[in-house]
Amino acid sequence: MSDVRLATATGATHAAILGVGAYRPSRVVPNADLVAAIDSSDEWIQQRSGIRERRWATAEETVQLMAVSAARTALERSGLDPRQIDCVVVATVTHFLQTPALATLVAHELGTDQAAAFDISAACAGFCHGVALASDLVRGGSAGHVLVIGVERLSDITDPTDRGTAFIFADGAGAAVVGPSEDPGIGPVVWGSDGEQSELIRQREDWRDVLASPDPAIPHLVMQGNPVFRWASFTMAKVAQQALDRAGIGVDDLDLFVPHQANMRITDAMARTMKLPDHVRIARDIAEQGNTSAASIPLALDRMLADGEAHSGDLALFIAFGAGLSYAGQVVRVP
Ligand code: UT7
């Protein structure tokens, strides 16, 4: 056995989000366009979910196009050149090529210098998983700057006749550049999974079963909405509180609450359970954007920045949850 001691990488003392970007598809789809197929109403959808309209991608607005566009904005806002990105992490469940990873195509199109690139599959919690990984890569010395992207075209896997999902899911992309920082800009992640509840949200069937069927069609997402709703409203508020505790702050120190945009009532229930004070501004991007899974948190933060609700230096609490069931949350300082 060799007794040579291995060198180890040394990273930055702290990491932070340096810039965010978003891409909203061009097609606006109001509730009125969906209700006939699901025997619903604009009023019911707004009351039960807070959604007024959503964005669906056109054929040209591929996951790659949306991811690259959001990433370019995030890079511009960070003042960085693509060649300064060492790693690209894409969170998605709607890249239909099993391999290669979407991240490799995005890294190439952006013009990175052969950045490491891989996709992660953590459904709606994917972006927060990516931010946690990026922070540790930067602090561990594996990467100088990391690009984290959440992108989805959920309209491709949503059944327009399913009352429980047709009005919820939507398309879009959001991105963040994570890099070194003088002060801590990303708090410790609180994350986990509960595979016992894996049946609550899932793609209906395996592609091999689809191909074996006489009438093959894209396997849609199926969701038992009510149990997911209850789990998210109560269990996730506790996880969000743990993220605050691990960051060493209390609700009074927060400026923004940016939860996964799953349902406006879930957001309100979590805010009530956590007793968020009135000064904490709450992301409500879902009203115009629908539920975009891994893209929803960066999209929501981007809108708050554009609307002047979020400011550089604010402390924001992210909490994301979805299929798996999987979840992740952390406190971040807004770039
Ligand atoms: O992003 C990943 C994580 N996903 C989530 O967090 C989603 C969590 N779940 C939800 O957002 C909600 O469960 C939904 C918005 C999907 C549904 O809202 P709900 O309050 O849980 O409704 P429900 O399924 O308990 O149904 C209530 C009633 C039922 O009628 P009865 O039995 O009370 O007469 C349903 O038949 O509403 C009826 N209903 C509808 N009515 C009009 C169910 N879907 C519809 C519909 N339009 N689309």
Boltz pocket constraint, residues with backbone or C-beta under 6 A from the ligand:
constraints:
  - pocket:
      binder: B
      contacts: [[A, 38], [A, 39], [A, 40], [A, 41], [A, 44], [A, 45], [A, 48], [A, 49], [A, 124], [A, 162], [A, 163], [A, 164], [A, 165], [A, 167], [A, 201], [A, 224], [A, 225], [A, 226], [A, 227], [A, 228], [A, 229], [A, 232], [A, 261], [A, 262], [A, 263], [A, 266], [A, 291], [A, 293], [A, 321], [A, 322], [A, 323]]
      max_distance: 6.0
